[in-house]
Amino acid sequence: MTLAPYHVPDFSPEADEAAVVRGDRFRFTVLTPRIVRAEYDPDGEFEDRPSQVFWHREQPVPEFDVSRGDGQLAIETEALRLEYTVEEPFAPSTLSAHVRGSGSVWHYGDDDVANMGGTVRTLDRVEGSTDLEPGLLGGDGWTVLEDTDRLVFDDGWVTPRDTHKDYEDIYFFGYGHDYLGALEDFTAVSGDVPMVPRWALGNWWSRYADYSADRHRSLIERFREEELPLSVWVLDMDWHVVDNEYHGGWTGWTWNRELFPDPEGFVDWLHETGLRTTLNIHPADGVHPHEDAYPDIAEHVGIDPASERPVEFDASDPQFLRGYFKHVIDPLEDDGVDFWWIDWQQWDESPEMAGLDPLWALNHLHALDRTRDGRRPFILSRWGGLGGHRYPVGFSGDAYISWDSLSFQPYLTATGSNVDFGWWSHDIGGHFGGSGTPTGFGELYARWLQFGVFSPINRIHTGNIEYIDKRPWAFEPTVRETLSESLRLRHALIPYLYTMARRNHDRGVPLVRPMYYHHPNEELAYHVPQQYYFGDELIVAPHVRERGDGTNLSRQTVWLPDGEWFDFETGRPAHAGLDARYGDLGDVPVYAKAGAIVPLDGDPGFGDVDSPETLRVVAFPGGDNTFDLYEDDGTSQAYRDGEYATTTVRQSHEPGRVALTVEAASGATEHVPATRDLELCVRGVREDLEVEIDGADGSVEYDAETRAQTITIPDHDATSQVTVTLSAHDRGLVVPEDPRRDRVRELLRHLEIPARSKARIEEYAAAFIAGERSDLDWLGDFRERLTGEQARAIVETLVDAGVAHIGNAEQERLLLWNGDGRTDVTYRLSTFERGSIPLAAEGETESGPLPALKILELDDFDGEDWTLTVEYADAGRVTFDGTGEAQQYEGDIW
């Protein structure tokens, strides 16, 4: 064994022989009903060692049939039929597969044009969007992973394969539209997603600056005074010696004693306050003579320390790697460092071993090195390629401070799930650029932090720029309040987040998921890249654009699938379909499905991420549901041996009645507080309901703002069961209201139009909502008062019709919708050959009422100039103009 035992995972790379179909020059391995491994070798030599991606080929043998005849071989599972001309090299004419779930047929060598993308190594030097690497999922229902050239493990570390030049090793995934099943199968054969430490789910604070230990302490104390919870404190470049005579200072392994005279004591103090910490490292320059660790690692690799010859970084050399951990990394961890931020930005192939990416090596070994004392394999690092899901979490790189950068991150995060890389950590608020002005930056920062709350890891980070200040108390009151509420909400969500982390571990399904995972047969699920499922119970569509000049509100387009939905915060009902949501700085578009159950920490504190002493269960009526709240010790790997507890929460619904039951905790109940306060909160319901409590004593309170009945049960015994029942008898449970009235009032409060006009518009709108009139002709009376943007906002708030530009994904598009079939919202789309003068050239024009649904992919307009104009009830128009790089518009946010 060339590395320490904890650096070598438990592999199971050899498949059961019953899963293998072979010939003299080919071998097929049916790993799951959806995955077949195909190998061809003229010498009949096949690979059974684990590769960098595929570790567990030993799987339960699925049912499949094999037929042979006339030189043909067919393998059939419940998901696919694979056909092969025996003993022939793989070619389009010799190897193909039919995918039952999608009806598509794949031939060897086909381009995966419908691939829905995966992720990207880094966002360094990227502003806005960028192309993504291919992912595991495609709209045609199949994906092929080429494994031929990947390294394999041998004697504890990776090595190139010694194979025939014509050898091939591919994995065919045929899943149809069962995307969730495809991810579950992938993690089965490549390795599961480890549980992240519970403390990783709180708020992180990071700044690249030469802060002293005293400045760090002072800032942390201010956060505590402000009651703004944190769980991780990041030490960027400032922790180690930078100035030296050997290199530029990026690489460093020795504490800067001028800034940190007592580093061990400082780290102990962080732990005493409830914070975990990480150190930023850039390993590329190796270890030089000025480092404390130099004498030991130099001797380890056979260098005379007196020579002062540097120890070069070499990911291919097991001797160097052993010394790197034994003499450099592990002693720093012994000082209390909890995990590592591996900031590798250098070459992507080791000079000494073709195919070895040092980033992959660092991620793999650093993650496993943490397990030497029973901890979880947890790091912060850039994406190192397929299989990276085994090494959470991902650092997406140095983000530019801009709205375009924020706008891209929801899409990047959700699409990363297509390679099962769900634990993304972004630079919340951005790293490079920006003006730093409290007014201009405040809105962007607040929106970015709101997204951070509803993303996998919420790491606020600031670059080494003096005038960028992200301390919440440095902003004006509205921004400050929004930032503070966001930080507190994140810690409240930890019980929900941690349970979803367990589901990610069990099923390979990340926390943040594209909409098409759960609605694969819905066209719109593929065209709303800025919204996503946040776990099983919620849909989030964060505001990622600045407020409009005329509305003073942000706008986000949201699609809710068929069914009943509620606004998570207000409890208002939300209708299915497309909707344009306008919101002030405190507005976060989060939706709960009918029957949703979301456990929260009812009293989150600074540095406190443990199982909550006050458990608040937020539920929404309208459906039966079960939620198994997951709790364990939060840090060790004992969960793999069943050391965890679950508390099942059940909701049963029938007309006029909803029952919410918290069952007794089961399993390793030592991880659950023996007693804790329960707050059972049912949102979206009426005030005048009958409430019964069975199994405990409690009190009932109604909150009109969230339309919530809250039943508080103090000192509830975790080993007992309690049920609350809400009854409306012969009436409905849900508040009988049309949310449009409040939405119109909120919109009018922010419009830059005369106050008298607002009052008249509200009167007309109230009559329209009440059904007293069905036309929008009255809006035309205000044409001189309204801009196109304002008319658009009023109409889109009142009716199910609108248009939206969906950008900052790999494909830009326009969505037009008209669910009400209105004839007073019209459009005109004109296209002309690019470079021509429209008045002197024939173009194409289509016009009329907005269609029920029309999706315009802007790539389809390549080589053409185009103009789209939407007229809103004769009250104003919005124009999109695609004649050049700078998009022209009238009263709209592009």
Secondary structure, 3 states (H helix, E strand, C coil): CCCCHHHCCCCECCCCHHHEEECCCEEEEEEECCEEEEEECCCCCCCCCCECCCCECCCCCCCCEEEEECCEEEEECCCEEEEEECCCCCCCCCEEEEECCCCCEEECCCCCCCECCCCCCCCCCCCCCCCCCCCCCECCCEEEEECCCCCEEECCEEECCCCCCCCEEEEEEECCCCHHHHHHHHHHHHCCCCCCCHHHHCEEEEECCCCCHHHHHHHHHHHHHCCCCCCEEEECHHHECCCCCCCCCCCCCCECCCCCCCHHHHHHHHHHCCCEEEEEECHHHCECCCCCCHHHHHHHCCCCHHHCCCECCCCCCHHHHHHHHHHHHHHHHHCCCCEEEECCCCCCCCCCCCCCCHHHHHHHHHHHHHHHHCECCCCEECCCCCCHHHCCCEECCCCECCHHHHHHHHHHHHHHHHHCCCCEECCECCCECCCCCHHHHHHHHHHHHHHHHCCCEEEEEECCCCCCCCCHHHCCHHHHHHHHHHHHHHHHCHHHHHHHHHHHHHHCCCCEECHHHCCCCCHHHHCCCCCEEECCCEEECCCCCCCCCCCCCEEEEEEECCCCEEECCCCCEECCEEEEEEECCCCCCEEEECCCEEEEECCCECCECCCCCEEEEEECCCCCEEEEEEECCCCECHHHHCCCEEEEEEEEEECCEEEEEECCCEECHHHCCCEEEEEEEEECECCCCEEEEECCCCEEEEECCCCEEEEEEEEEECCCCEEEEEECCCCCCECCCCHHHHHHHHHHHHCCCCHHHHHHHHHHHHHHHCCCCCCCHHHHHHCCCCCHHHHHHHHHHHCCEEEEEECCCCCCEEEEEECCCCCCEEEEEEEEECCCCHHHCCCEEEEEECCCEEEEEHHHHCCEEEEEEEEECCCCEEEEECCCCCCEECCCCC
